[in-house]
Amino acid sequence: MVHKRIIAALALASVTTACITPITDFHGYIPDEAQPNEMEVGVDTRASVLAKLGTPSTESIFDENTWFYVSAQRERFAYYIPRVSGRTITAIRFGEEDLVDEVLLYDVDDGEVVNYASAETPTLGRQMTLLEQLLGSVGTVALPQTDEVTPNNPTGRR
């Protein structure tokens, strides 16, 4: 009897522990040897940054002289929605002669929530009620299809 209680307690503890331990996912740029924030202003060039860090996660849309290295870490507990536990964005700007001009660091706290407009685009026409949609085709008669070659032949045969 005691053994059954011990086994039940161990099973309950293992199930409870599985729900408490988060599952961690890493997304985006994961540095191998050099960190993006270690790039030196005025010393490193576009070629040396590419050699040390590899291809950037993305480039600026408005300015081709800015590279972004983005990495994110998400944690998920059991069946809950994953939440971002860490985010690092390193922006490297290049100036004249492709030298690093500026290195900017951003994290989760620098992000902003963007509220999208929920307005609907109006369309022309009238709104049909449910009853009109259900009974809209009652009373309409489908005309037989005629053959273009023989207009008086509704079967379509020649």
Salt bridges, closest charged atoms under 4 A:
ASP44 OD1 - LYS52 NZ 2.79
GLU75 OE1 - ARG83 NH2 3.49
ASP98 OD1 - ARG46 NE 3.30
GLU102 OE1 - ARG93 NH1 2.93
GLU132 OE2 - ARG126 NH1 3.50
